[in-house]
Amino acid sequence: MKSKKILISGASIAGPTLAWWLSYYGFDVTIVERAPELRTGGYKIDLRGAAVKVIKRMGLYENIKDEQAGMTGAAFVNDKGKILARLPANLIGLRQNDDVELMRGDLSRIIYDDTVTKCRYLFNDSIATINEQDDQLTVTFKNSQSQLFDLVIGADGIHSHVRSLAFGPESAFMRNLGDYFFAIYSVPNFLKLDRSELFYAKADRVCNLYSTRNSADAKALFIFRSPGFDYDYRNQTLQKDRLKQTFADMGWEVPKVLAQLEGAPDFYLDTVQQVHMKAWSSGRVALLGDAAWAPSLASGQGSSMAIVGAYVLAGELFKAQGDHQTAYPCYETAMRPFIEKNQLLGRHVKQMVPSSNWRLRLQLMMLKLMPYLPMSNLIIKKMLEEVSAAANGIIVPDYKLSALPKLDDSKI
């Protein structure tokens, strides 16, 4: 094994999944995470297609199914809370077959619990510098002593620090999709939502409230377009102030939801952007997940792409016996077409946030009429086919997994 000791930066979805597979193949894995503990916040995510196959190979599919959101449907409301249109849950998420919808934090916890005894986690720490020599890397940390590693993998999100250290400023790789932003945080379930969600919209602004199965609280998701939005992803105080200003004149329950901002422990706000890079590796450093290819939340595929990418990267390193010069190019060749298909889905953010009140009225009218339109089944079928083609846009390699105790090909 040419490269045995591997450092992963980021303990969300991509990092722990990569650690699971690398540990299985016999690599010595450490994960460093800036947060003081595992982050369990976030929004609903979907596991689809190829990602479901990987999760089944990990033996975690049943655990994940136990945590599925169990959503029953969605409704669109006006200023007074009157329901204007309804949609079934599976149409909102375009899920099929074994696809699963669950909270991002639940998925992260499940994978973490299955890796915590197989690798080392360094919480409340981060990489300070990476110095590459011919045969290894010297990594210094913010709070820990420096260590030597054979490889470093950046799985630390869209604002990846590893990417900045190894490839340069993030501005070179970010692609603006139209000045869209989103914010998510927990609020009391004062509307007593039961596995359901409500949407309230004006031009360029949407507020979504939902509560999932086994959840005592609700989630508030804001998606909006704001070309002049003063934004700093590290300054939550400024973010909250700007969010309040952006939605200050909104009706329905928005004022009540915004009043919960100050006490929200899991508030998160960011841009809806994509990451595009010509290469995901530089020397002994490689990138994974949103750090390499963030597709945007509009794709619904971020977590699935991270899981598949982690599986492929670990498998290629195993197949190459740790030789990164062989494994990294093979990883990119295998993943590029899959990533490009899913990034195309991520450009549909404009469909989530109507740009005018006229477009909003048209959207609501179409939703009301959908059950009665002769072409509605064909439209839905086309949408499902588009999502399925992207979710299954890669043949999941075997990497000689026949000895894996938890692998059951009959369920794949």
Secondary structure as the mmCIF struct_conf table of DSSP 4:
data_model
#
loop_
_struct_conf.conf_type_id
_struct_conf.id
_struct_conf.beg_label_comp_id
_struct_conf.beg_label_asym_id
_struct_conf.beg_label_seq_id
_struct_conf.end_label_comp_id
_struct_conf.end_label_asym_id
_struct_conf.end_label_seq_id
STRN STRN1 LYS A 5 SER A 9
BEND BEND1 SER A 12 ILE A 13
HELX_RH_AL_P HELX_RH_AL_P1 ALA A 14 TYR A 25
TURN_TY1_P TURN_TY1_P1 GLY A 26 GLY A 26
STRN STRN2 ASP A 28 GLU A 33
BEND BEND2 ARG A 34 GLU A 37
STRN STRN3 LYS A 44 LEU A 47
HELX_RH_AL_P HELX_RH_AL_P2 GLY A 49 ARG A 57
TURN_TY1_P TURN_TY1_P2 MET A 58 GLY A 59
HELX_RH_AL_P HELX_RH_AL_P3 TYR A 61 ASP A 66
TURN_TY1_P TURN_TY1_P3 GLU A 67 GLU A 67
STRN STRN4 GLN A 68 GLN A 68
STRN STRN5 GLY A 73 VAL A 77
TURN_TY1_P TURN_TY1_P4 ASP A 79 LYS A 80
STRN STRN6 ILE A 83 PRO A 88
HELX_RH_AL_P HELX_RH_AL_P4 ALA A 89 GLY A 93
TURN_TY1_P TURN_TY1_P5 LEU A 94 LEU A 94
TURN_TY1_P TURN_TY1_P6 ASN A 97 ASP A 98
STRN STRN7 VAL A 100 MET A 103
HELX_RH_AL_P HELX_RH_AL_P5 ARG A 104 ASP A 113
TURN_TY1_P TURN_TY1_P7 ASP A 114 LYS A 118
BEND BEND3 CYS A 119 CYS A 119
STRN STRN8 ARG A 120 PHE A 123
BEND BEND4 ASN A 124 ASN A 124
STRN STRN9 ILE A 127 GLU A 132
BEND BEND5 ASP A 134 ASP A 135
STRN STRN10 LEU A 137 PHE A 141
BEND BEND6 LYS A 142 SER A 144
STRN STRN11 GLN A 147 PHE A 149
BEND BEND7 ASP A 150 ASP A 150
STRN STRN12 LEU A 151 GLY A 154
TURN_TY1_P TURN_TY1_P8 ILE A 158 HIS A 159
HELX_RH_AL_P HELX_RH_AL_P6 HIS A 161 PHE A 167
HELX_RH_3T_P HELX_RH_3T_P1 GLU A 170 ALA A 172
TURN_TY1_P TURN_TY1_P9 PHE A 173 PHE A 173
STRN STRN13 MET A 174 PRO A 188
TURN_TY1_P TURN_TY1_P10 PHE A 190 LEU A 191
BEND BEND8 ARG A 195 ARG A 195
STRN STRN14 SER A 196 LYS A 202
TURN_TY1_P TURN_TY1_P11 ALA A 203 ASP A 204
STRN STRN15 ARG A 205 SER A 211
TURN_TY1_P TURN_TY1_P12 ARG A 213 ASN A 214
BEND BEND9 ALA A 216 ALA A 216
STRN STRN16 ASP A 217 ARG A 225
TURN_TY1_P TURN_TY1_P13 PRO A 227 GLY A 228
TURN_TY1_P TURN_TY1_P14 TYR A 233 ARG A 234
HELX_RH_AL_P HELX_RH_AL_P7 GLN A 236 THR A 246
TURN_TY1_P TURN_TY1_P15 PHE A 247 ASP A 249
TURN_TY1_P TURN_TY1_P16 TRP A 252 GLU A 253
HELX_RH_AL_P HELX_RH_AL_P8 VAL A 254 LEU A 258
TURN_TY1_P TURN_TY1_P17 ALA A 259 GLN A 260
BEND BEND10 LEU A 261 LEU A 261
TURN_TY1_P TURN_TY1_P18 GLU A 262 GLY A 263
TURN_TY1_P TURN_TY1_P19 PRO A 265 ASP A 266
STRN STRN17 TYR A 268 VAL A 275
BEND BEND11 LYS A 278 LYS A 278
BEND BEND12 TRP A 280 TRP A 280
STRN STRN18 SER A 281 SER A 282
TURN_TY1_P TURN_TY1_P20 GLY A 283 ARG A 284
STRN STRN19 VAL A 285 LEU A 287
TURN_TY1_P TURN_TY1_P21 GLY A 289 GLY A 289
HELX_RH_AL_P HELX_RH_AL_P9 ASP A 290 TRP A 293
HELX_RH_3T_P HELX_RH_3T_P2 LEU A 297 SER A 299
BEND BEND13 GLY A 300 GLY A 300
HELX_RH_AL_P HELX_RH_AL_P10 GLY A 302 LYS A 319
TURN_TY1_P TURN_TY1_P22 ALA A 320 GLY A 322
HELX_RH_AL_P HELX_RH_AL_P11 HIS A 324 LEU A 345
TURN_TY1_P TURN_TY1_P23 GLY A 346 HIS A 348
HELX_RH_AL_P HELX_RH_AL_P12 VAL A 349 MET A 352
BEND BEND14 VAL A 353 VAL A 353
BEND BEND15 SER A 355 SER A 356
HELX_RH_AL_P HELX_RH_AL_P13 ASN A 357 LEU A 369
HELX_RH_3T_P HELX_RH_3T_P3 MET A 370 TYR A 372
TURN_TY1_P TURN_TY1_P24 PRO A 374 MET A 375
HELX_RH_AL_P HELX_RH_AL_P14 SER A 376 ALA A 391
TURN_TY1_P TURN_TY1_P25 ASN A 392 ASN A 392
BEND BEND16 ILE A 394 ILE A 394
BEND BEND17 LYS A 400 LYS A 400
TURN_TY1_P TURN_TY1_P26 SER A 402 ALA A 403
TURN_TY1_P TURN_TY1_P27 PRO A 405 LYS A 406
HELX_RH_3T_P HELX_RH_3T_P4 ASP A 409 LYS A 411
#
